[in-house]
Amino acid sequence: MTTKARFASRVLAGLVSVAAWLAPAAPLAAARWMPSPADKLIVEDPGKGIVGAIYLEKTLRSEDGAFRTTVRAKILSKTGFDVATVEGLAPDAWEISGRTISPSGGVTELASKDVRTITTVKAAGVSVERKAFTMPALEPGCFVEYTYKEPGDFGAHSAYHVEIPYQDKYPILKQEVWTPRRFTYSSTTRAQNGVHIAIREDGSHFVYSAADMPATHAEMYGRPLNERSAVVIFAFVLPGISGSNVEQFWKDATQLALVPAVKSQMIRSGRVADRLKGLAGSREKDPGVRLRAIYNYVRTTIKNRSALPAGETEPRGGWKPNADAGDAFAHESGTPSEMAAAFASMVRADGWKYRAVWVSDRQSRYFRPGVPSVFQFDGWVVEVSDPADPARRAYASFEHPLLPFGIVPWNHLALDGLAVDVEAGTSEKLLLPILPAETNLRRRIWTISVEEAGDAHVERRSIWTGYQSFQVRSDLYREGRADYEKDLRDQYEKLDPPSSVDSLAFDKENDPDEPLTSTLRLLTRGIAPPLPGGRIAIAPLPLLRESNPFPVDTRHDPISFPFPYVNQDYVTVVAPEGYVVEGVPGPTERTSAVGRYTLTAEKGPGEKVVIQRTFTLARANAGPEVYEAYRSLFEAAIRADAALSVVFRKAAPAKASS
């Protein structure tokens, strides 16, 4: 269970009504809808952004503790068939019905056997069930209509915090959301991504509506759909927390909800005193050593229940329940929030100042201080500062067992959090710091030995630090060595020309405090084709497998890379025996507002060419107005990589001495 779900279950147990679960099933609608003549005339029009499919109408309505969704759409071509597949419904969704209307007017009903239950196994072996269905008899020009109910006033995905997407992959002609009036916290947002959202009162409901909404499409390194196309309608708030304004709400929420949630998991100092005695360093003499020792003690003593390695599942019979950090120590396992509470308990006992920083997840939603809902948070990390030097702060996260000290997962960065002083009962908005590009380094040393027949033996030694090392380590941890290597082999086999992996070895993959290193050996076939006149040419940099993630000319979505980084490649190309270097290409450099690319080549000792390539992404987040700086930087790098060619010439035979 996530921190958010655990927190919700403790505070709001029983808040969502489920009385409607027992309601009798109902057909789609008593008065059957049929497409209008205008609906039948709608066809694909790329100039207007109408491609694949179009939503004619979406209605989402709260009905006595249940939430009904009704959708009507037209499929314009085969590329829009996915509009008729509905996934992610609550496992106990009911009154599911639908039909497909052919262009000639024939009707095919959704059969009960077409409604399926999908089980997804997530971290720690937790199984999550969802219902799904695909409409039958699909063909270009047909219409689909479906409806279903889910428990709760706002459906399965928004039990505590409501965000309604008013844009989708396909255009939407009309959308209405009917919400109960009894919840007074309503968003002031009335326009999102260019879409105007109207509001009116209708009996016991607030009705939010919008019309003629253009499609929104995923953009590489963009924000998630609900950040680009949703409006926060309102939120459940905790009973008893109803400040007269947002500032008062967060003050009350801090004292009455967030502080108690952290304190309930922490333990008194005496219960960790013996654990502190055997740790290295001291806060006064070696603060860095001491803090890292406490962090690593918690990280290695308590098994992280939420992130298990490939092939490992939770124990038979489940985990032993933990009431607090003391139980996590005793059972030697816990959730990330329980591990954070254990760490906070130890640093408090050791004399450090600390705060609990509540963070959201920018893969799903951002924290909006202007919206009175504690359910925007995805969990919390610990901020630690030395009383002797409060300006020096470190942040500890326990979301993954291979996170090094001081690293907070990137999905919590570049957005606001709420730093809560647990002892004082106060809070303030906080932006977690992002590590600079130089700390997130990938350095690779390549040796490419060319054969006269045109093949090449390649050795690549790699070193990763910072977020780059954690990214590779977490992939290895999640996939397992065998699957990771298989993916790598597949990637190199798809290169032109293809490469086959001879061997792959890692070092320090389970030690997050050390740089991660690896050695890869390849055989690349046909990379150095022969040329007339006894010459051989090789373009080595496509082996780097770099590409431009921004191929289009325009951009609408903000750019959000996981983190800034530096990639360095040192490539030594060795001539075949009996060949000499014919020439060396000149240098290339490109600097923009977001980073820098440099490429140099020179003749090395013997018949070798030494190439140095550096790509720095200094700015990880920016608005679409900076898009051209990103696009042109990547494009310049890819063009220069492809253009670099090394030519070797067969050496003239040595003259016989007279």
PyMOL commands that set and color helices and strands:
alter all, ss='L'
color gray80, all
select helices_A, chain A and resi 3-11+19-22+37-40+46-48+78-84+112-114+123-125+225-229+246-263+269-271+273-277+287-301+325-331+336-349+374-376+410-412+437-439+466-479+481-493+541-544+624-643
alter helices_A, ss='H'
color red, helices_A
select strands_A, chain A and resi 53-63+66-75+85-89+94-101+107-109+115-121+127-134+143-151+161-165+172-180+191-192+195-196+198-202+205-213+230-235+303-304+333-334+353-359+379-386+389-396+416-421+426-431+441-450+456-464+499-507+516-524+530-531+535-538+559-560+565-574+579-583+588-592+595-604+608-617+621-622+646-650
alter strands_A, ss='S'
color yellow, strands_A
deselect
rebuild
show_as cartoon
